[in-house]
Amino acid sequence: MQTANASSYIHEFAHTMLENVLRWGKDSQLVRDWLGIGEIQEHPTAELHEKFAETFEHYMFEGKAPNKGVEGLFARLKAQMISAYRLFRLQRIFDRHLEIRPGPLESKKSRNRDRHFGG
């Protein structure tokens, strides 16, 4: 098993996005054609999954798609990934700032509650 590094998130994201694109995406046929899988073959092989994930990783770091056909798809996937990352970071910031810290009244209420309820 390989150890995780900075590109692991991108690589795993690509596997998930490949499945989503093939299931629901408007670019499903484009990806099928690029990977060389037809409509009959429902799921790509593990080898093709790796090809997609590694190619997407390369795109994220180098900005180069394997061909013009998938360039638009990769750009949209990159935007989705960045958006998800920003949302995750924003959520963590809100969580940190909204952390409840007992004030003077809360502390007194907590002590009284603990005394009455054995907490």
For each residue, the residues with C-beta under 8 A, 3 or more apart:
1:
2:
3:
4: 8
5: 8
6: 9
7: 10 11 57 60 61
8: 4 5 11 12
9: 6 12 13
10: 7 13 14 56 57 60 81
11: 7 8 14 15 53 54 56 57
12: 8 9 15 16 53
13: 9 10 16 17 56 77 81
14: 10 11 17 18 52 53 56 57 77
15: 11 12 18 19 49 52 53
16: 12 13 19 20
17: 13 14 20 21 56 77 80 81
18: 14 15 21 22 31 44 49 52 53
19: 15 16 22 23 43
20: 16 17 23 24 25
21: 17 18 24 25 27 28 31 73 77
22: 18 19 25 28 31 32 43 44
23: 19 20 28
24: 20 21 28
25: 20 21 22 28 31 73
26:
27: 21 30 31 70 72 73
28: 21 22 23 24 25 31 32
29: 32 33
30: 27 33 34 69 70 73
31: 18 21 22 25 27 28 34 35 52 70 73
32: 22 28 29 35 37 38 39
33: 29 30 36 69
34: 30 31 66 67 69 70
35: 31 32 44 48 51 52
36: 33 48
37: 32 41 44 48
38: 32 41
39: 32
40:
41: 37 38 44
42:
43: 19 22
44: 18 22 35 37 41 48 49 52
45: 48 49
46: 49 50
47: 50 51
48: 35 36 37 44 45 51 52
49: 15 18 44 45 46 52 53
50: 46 47 53 54
51: 35 47 48 54 55
52: 14 15 18 31 35 44 48 49 55 56
53: 11 12 14 15 18 49 50 56 57
54: 11 50 51 57 58
55: 51 52 58 59 65 66
56: 10 11 13 14 17 52 53 59 60 74 77
57: 7 10 11 14 53 54 60 61
58: 54 55 61 62 64
59: 55 56 62 63 64 65 74 78
60: 7 10 56 57 78 81
61: 7 57 58
62: 58 59
63: 59
64: 58 59
65: 55 59 68 70 71 74
66: 34 55 70
67: 34 70 71
68: 65 71
69: 30 33 34
70: 27 30 31 34 65 66 67 73 74
71: 65 67 68 74 75
72: 27 75 76
73: 21 25 27 30 31 70 76 77
74: 56 59 65 70 71 77 78
75: 71 72 78 79
76: 72 73 79 80
77: 13 14 17 21 56 73 74 80 81
78: 59 60 74 75 81 82
79: 75 76 82 83
80: 17 76 77 83 84
81: 10 13 17 60 77 78 84 85
82: 78 79 85 86
83: 79 80 86 87
84: 80 81 87 88
85: 81 82 88 89
86: 82 83 89 90
87: 83 84 90 91
88: 84 85 91 92
89: 85 86 92 93
90: 86 87 93 94
91: 87 88 94 95
92: 88 89 95 96
93: 89 90 96 97
94: 90 91 97 98
95: 91 92 98 99
96: 92 93 99
97: 93 94
98: 94 95
99: 95 96
100:
101:
102: 106 107 110
103: 106 107
104: 107 108
105: 108 109
106: 102 103 109 110
107: 102 103 104 110 111
108: 104 105 111 112
109: 105 106 112 113
110: 102 106 107 113 114
111: 107 108 114 115
112: 108 109 115 116
113: 109 110 116 117 119
114: 110 111 117 118 119
115: 111 112
116: 112 113
117: 113 114
118: 114
119: 113 114
